[in-house]
Amino acid sequence: MTDEGDTTTTGRVDWDAAAAAFDDEPDHGLRDPEVRAAWADRLRAWLPGRPADVLDVGCGTGSLSLLAAEQGHRVTGVDGSAHMLGLARAKLAGRDAVFLRGDAAAPPVGERRFDVVLVRHVLWTLPDPARVLRHWRALLRPGGRFVLVEGVWGTVDPVGVPADRLTALLAPLVDHARVERLSDDARLWGRAVTDERYAVLGAV
Ligand SMILES: C[S@@+](CC[C@H](N)C(=O)[O-])C[C@H]1O[C@@H](n2cnc3c(N)ncnc32)[C@H](O)[C@@H]1O
């Protein structure tokens, strides 16, 4: 339990316990150069062309944080799991990046504001996504943007947020919410996938 509440376990997942093996999934650890390049290409297209302040919410082991830092951005990562954060800090040692432990629903960033709220595979774990999106919206500077990567995983007992739902939740908060479908790009996942995977992008 942290001061902010227990953010180590959400839903059915103990994230501290999951941390050690988390990067074994191709799209988590980005160890395969082709998978890594696929995510780097997407991020380059999604993030601003100039150095920006990126808030990576639920940063996990910091794989996307590292890509963003490699592309010249200043990264603040927030996660509830001390074990995930330990791996992220090691991965980005020497980079322009800080990592904070706290609740993804209310990142402990004080008065700091950001050019990008980057969130991959986290919103589905949070109980009230509409409220969380409004909170994240308040952390963006004018002209800032959301980069939200989500999906619906599994067929028997699927978990996740469908793109239509997330787009509808984001639409009132941005100028225009745009969906980029990611299921067809096997390079991102290290294999072909059939379930729904996507990014929703929106500027404020
Ligand atoms: C599926 S992982 C995604 C990690 C990373 N964004 C990535 O794409 O590789 C979900 C992450 O969100 C974090 N998380 C889940 N719920 C959280 C919460 N309420 N507060 C803080 N972190 C949370 C977990 O600790 C975990 O690191």
The ligand as an SDF file (V2000), in Angstrom:
LIG
                    3D

 27 29  0  0  0  0  0  0  0  0999 V2000
    0.4330   -3.5370  -19.1570 C   0  0  0  0  0  0  0  0  0  0  0  0
    1.5900   -2.5900  -18.2430 S   0  0  0  0  0  0  0  0  0  0  0  0
    2.0770   -1.3700  -19.4630 C   0  0  0  0  0  0  0  0  0  0  0  0
    3.4420   -0.8090  -19.2010 C   0  0  0  0  0  0  0  0  0  0  0  0
    3.9360    0.1860  -20.2590 C   0  0  0  0  0  0  0  0  0  0  0  0
    3.0080    1.2870  -20.4290 N   0  0  0  0  0  0  0  0  0  0  0  0
    4.1740   -0.5000  -21.5800 C   0  0  0  0  0  0  0  0  0  0  0  0
    3.4040   -0.2770  -22.5040 O   0  0  0  0  0  0  0  0  0  0  0  0
    5.1470   -1.2800  -21.6890 O   0  0  0  0  0  0  0  0  0  0  0  0
    0.5920   -1.6420  -17.1480 C   0  0  0  0  0  0  0  0  0  0  0  0
    1.4010   -0.7890  -16.2080 C   0  0  0  0  0  0  0  0  0  0  0  0
    0.5290    0.1220  -15.5640 O   0  0  0  0  0  0  0  0  0  0  0  0
    0.8140    0.1700  -14.1920 C   0  0  0  0  0  0  0  0  0  0  0  0
   -0.4340    0.4940  -13.4840 N   0  0  0  0  0  0  0  0  0  0  0  0
   -1.6090   -0.1450  -13.5930 C   0  0  0  0  0  0  0  0  0  0  0  0
   -2.5380    0.4760  -12.8390 N   0  0  0  0  0  0  0  0  0  0  0  0
   -1.9170    1.5100  -12.2250 C   0  0  0  0  0  0  0  0  0  0  0  0
   -2.3280    2.5250  -11.3350 C   0  0  0  0  0  0  0  0  0  0  0  0
   -3.5870    2.6180  -10.8880 N   0  0  0  0  0  0  0  0  0  0  0  0
   -1.4180    3.4250  -10.9380 N   0  0  0  0  0  0  0  0  0  0  0  0
   -0.1320    3.3620  -11.3710 C   0  0  0  0  0  0  0  0  0  0  0  0
    0.3180    2.4340  -12.2280 N   0  0  0  0  0  0  0  0  0  0  0  0
   -0.5590    1.5180  -12.6440 C   0  0  0  0  0  0  0  0  0  0  0  0
    1.3510   -1.2080  -13.8370 C   0  0  0  0  0  0  0  0  0  0  0  0
    2.1660   -1.1700  -12.6810 O   0  0  0  0  0  0  0  0  0  0  0  0
    2.0990   -1.5480  -15.1090 C   0  0  0  0  0  0  0  0  0  0  0  0
    3.4400   -1.1490  -15.0310 O   0  0  0  0  0  0  0  0  0  0  0  0
  1  2  1  0
  2  3  1  0
  2 10  1  0
  3  4  1  0
  4  5  1  0
  5  6  1  0
  5  7  1  0
  7  8  2  0
  7  9  1  0
 10 11  1  0
 11 12  1  0
 11 26  1  0
 12 13  1  0
 13 14  1  0
 13 24  1  0
 14 15  1  0
 14 23  1  0
 15 16  2  0
 16 17  1  0
 17 18  1  0
 17 23  2  0
 18 19  1  0
 18 20  2  0
 20 21  1  0
 21 22  2  0
 22 23  1  0
 24 25  1  0
 24 26  1  0
 26 27  1  0
M  CHG  2   2   1   9  -1
M  END
$$$$
